[in-house]
């Protein structure tokens, strides 16, 4: 696995007994709150929210898409905030944004408040996640940086898995669940405020002179098209999977168990590096887009069978987290001389696709039905194997 971080760390004061444990756990918690709860859990409660606010399919898509738009905007703010103020402030702000957005969702009595809450909660990981690369570079020993990054990146799975039991506890009161999520986000934000060193970050100079020719160099178009399409189809699953299950089965408890399996499987994302080391980037990419495509297609076909539901959740949960890591590795392989540029462009396009996916599905659902949207999305995802990376 190519190293995610190649810059020398600046010495800071850390707890030498367990120098990375508290930082890693705090990072996992803020990713769980912002990504796992704030950004993705709208889909878990979509059937109840749709019924209470009498939302059309098109409006559901627009509201869900606004979450990803908020993320795109906040990503720039988080990155620049880390440069100007150090990483601790934007990470803390991300936790506060998650708490604020989820509280707005839980207290919403009008559609406008609901949409604002979804937008703010969806923006929160854009503030909190990008600065963590700076934290890791500055505070973690080089030999431990990839491991710490992998664990923090897997926080999404922990958050999604945590949402399930809290949703079961809340029962039919979906608002209570969102308020519980909000409380957790505040706790995790405060934890990160004290866990992240106060040393001001030193900006790292990137080579100047970025040209369109560099960005569109050989193999980059395949990477960028794959990233956009992957973002599009994966967001359809995150947004509509529970809604589809409830439509087909009428059992929301099974849908919550499905969500727990989805999150637990996502924790395996911390092993992305080992997957690449064992099978190579090309083979791992082809296998994973096939598995994620299968997860999308299996859900509407086998929704009547618990084993089919949980198989789909396991395939998607594990595949999504690992696949996002593979996109990062692929981008660094293509842009060896400008890794930050390639990484940023790739994840911008994934997020752009994730913003378009729910909106597109919302307009297609009334015409073709949600089941067919999932089937076509699964085929589209599996077709990304034709755009696989070059052999490494």
Buried (B, 14 or more C-beta within 10 A) or exposed (E): BBEBBEBEBEEEEBEEEEBBEBBBBBBBBBBBBBBBBBBBBBBBBBBBBBEEBEBEBBBBBBBBBBBBBBBBBBBBBBBEBBBEBBBBBBBBBBBBBBBBBBBBBBBBEEEEEBBBBBBBBBBBBBBBBBBBBBBBBBBBEEEEBBBBBBBBBBBBBBBBBBBBEBBBEBEEEBBBBBBBBBEBBBEBBBBBBEBBBEBEBEEBEEEEEEEEEBBEBEBBEBBBBBBBBBBBBBBBBBBBBBBBBBBBBEBBEBBBBBBBBBBBBBBBBBBBBEBBEEBBBBBBBBBBBBBBBBBBBBBBBBBEEBEBBBBBBBBBBBBBBBBBBBBBBBBBBBBEEBBBBBBBBBBBBBBBBBBBBBBBBBEBBEEEBBBEBBBBBBEBBBBBBEBBBEEE
